[in-house]
Amino acid sequence: MIRKPKYPKEKLKELLSPLASLLSDEDWNRVYDECYILEYGKGELIHRKGEVSRNLMCVIEGNVKLFSEIPGDKLFIIKLLKPFHFYGFQSNLLNRNYMTHAATFTGATLCAIPMDLIVEIMEGNFDLSMMLLKRVAADLGYSDQRIVMLMQKQMRGRLADTLLTLADYYGYEPDGKTLAIYLQRSDLADLSYMTEANAIRTLSAFASENLVKVDKRRITLLDVDKLTHVSHYE
C-alpha cells in the first residue's frame, strides 16, 4: 500500500462527483483537506474483517472485492466494487467493525474520507444523507438477491447468474459480447459459491453448449437468452 500525493482539488472533485456534487464549497474543501489517497497492488488486502471502520472508502480506479471466509478454507465474494462506488460507511454508522475482508483484483486506487467528518456534514446536508441511505438500500436489495440465488439454484444456475450479473455491472467490450472484466476461475467460483473445479467444469459445459466462448480470462456471452433461462430455471 502506498500513500500517494493528493490529486489536484478539481480533479479529485471530478473523480468523487457522486459525493462532491452534493457538498457546498466549504464542505468540499474540508473533505479535500482531510481525505487521503491509497494505492494497492494486484490481489493486495485492503482490510480484514474485524478491523475498525473509520473511513468512507471510494474506489477511484480498479476493482475491489468484499469477501468472507466459509467452512473448508473457502472464500465467498459478497460484492464487487468498481470505480465511483462507496463502502465502509455502513459499518461505521452501525458502530461496528468491518464485517468482511476487502482486497483488489488487479490493483486499485481508493480515497479514504474520515467518517467523523462525513457524519458531521450529513447532519446539515439532506441530499448527502439520502444518497448514502439509497446506497444502503441498494446493498440490502443486492444481498437479498444473492441469498435467493445461493439457496434456490444449482451450480449451473449460480454460474449463469454470476455471468449475467458481471455483464450488467461491468458491461461489455466494444464487441458487445465479451465481459469487460477478466476474472480468475477462482474468483468466478467464489462469486458463485462453488469450488474452482466445479466452476471450471460448468464453464466448460456452457462453452460446449455454445452459451459462452472462453479465451483464458476473457469470457464472451454468446447466448444471453439461454443463459438467462439457465439462471432462472436451473
C-alpha positions, 0 to 999 in steps of 0.5 A: 500500500502506498500513500500517494500525493493528493490529486489536484482539488478539481480533479479529485472533485471530478473523480468523487462527483457522486459525493462532491456534487452534493457538498457546498464549497466549504464542505468540499474543501474540508473533505479535500483537506482531510481525505487521503489517497491509497494505492494497492497492488494486484490481489493486495488486502485492503482490510480484514474483517474485524478491523475498525471502520473509520473511513468512507472508502471510494474506489477511484480506479480498479476493482475491489472485492468484499469477501468472507471466509466459509467452512473448508478454507473457502472464500465467498465474494459478497460484492464487487466494487468498481470505480465511483462506488462507496463502502465502509460507511455502513459499518461505521454508522452501525458502530461496528467493525468491518464485517468482511475482508476487502482486497483488489483484483488487479490493483486499485486506487481508493480515497479514504474520507474520515467518517467523523467528518462525513457524519458531521456534514450529513447532519446539515446536508439532506441530499448527502444523507439520502444518497448514502441511505439509497446506497444502503438500500441498494446493498440490502436489495443486492444481498437479498438477491444473492441469498435467493440465488445461493439457496434456490439454484444449482451450480449451473444456475449460480454460474449463469447468474454470476455471468449475467450479473458481471455483464450488467455491472461491468458491461461489455467490450466494444464487441458487445459480447465479451465481459469487460472484466477478466476474472480468475476461475477462482474468483468466478467460483467464489462469486458463485459459491462453488469450488474452482473445479466445479466452476471450471467444469460448468464453464466448460459445459456452457462453452460446449453448449455454445452459451459462452466462448472462453479465451483464458480470462476473457469470457464472451456471452454468446447466448444471453437468452439461454443463459438467462433461462439457465439462471432462472430455471436451473 
